Amino acid sequence: MKRRIVIVTVTLLVVIGAVSIVWIKKMAGGFSAREQPSTMETLVARATRRMAIPAGAKEQKNPFASTADILTDARHHFADHCALCHANNGSGKTEIGQNLYPKVPDMRLPTTQNLTDGELYYVIHNGIRLTGMPAWGGPGQDDDSWKLVRFIRHLPQLTADEEREMESLNPKGPGEKQEELEEDQFLNQGQPGNQIANPPTHHH
């Protein structure tokens, strides 16, 4: 009973806070995603995240140990799927990450690192409504998301060599791919093995 009263009270406070923010923003003249979230908005967002995660999820244990192989697998997955918003080092300092609202957090800091493994897994696997964080993985247990939790724990100790390796695994847009292709073609001009496969036939 007491727990239900607490939940209802917190929910009401969040709603009141959200309505207040909407009213203040409306009076101030807009909802630009370029603005830095206010202290109140940050508190409301964190309270909403806490309420969005079921109590049982918080206690879940990671089935994967923090081994070298697991971290390598997760690092490669993060570089290919997550770094576009979160950056390879988890700082969130990317064009997309800094232009979302709320902005992508620095996952190396206590606000993320103090979450339990179960909470991190839930956020990765299920996403968070009204933010840019999507749900990843299919229904049921998602091994990749559990491995990513291990990598997120490793972010504060990420080495320069690991970050450089991740850069080679980051997705490339069409422009970057075309630029690389043209660069390769330029560098390979005149090299052995690059002759025309079917040279023109000369008739005498």
Number of C-alpha atoms within 10 A of each C-alpha: 6 7 8 9 10 11 13 12 12 15 16 12 14 20 14 13 16 16 12 14 16 15 11 12 13 11 9 9 8 10 11 10 13 12 12 14 14 11 9 14 18 13 14 20 18 14 15 17 15 14 13 16 17 12 12 9 16 17 12 14 13 17 9 13 12 16 10 9 10 17 21 15 15 21 28 21 20 26 22 18 15 18 24 19 23 24 24 27 24 23 19 22 20 16 12 15 21 18 17 16 17 20 21 22 17 19 19 20 13 9 11 15 18 12 13 17 20 21 25 24 27 23 19 21 23 18 17 17 12 10 13 16 16 14 14 16 14 9 8 7 11 14 14 18 22 24 24 23 24 22 24 23 19 17 19 15 11 17 11 10 8 14 15 11 14 20 15 12 17 19 15 13 8 9 9 11 12 12 11 13 12 12 11 11 12 10 10 12 11 10 8 7 9 10 10 7 7 6 7 7 6 5 4 3
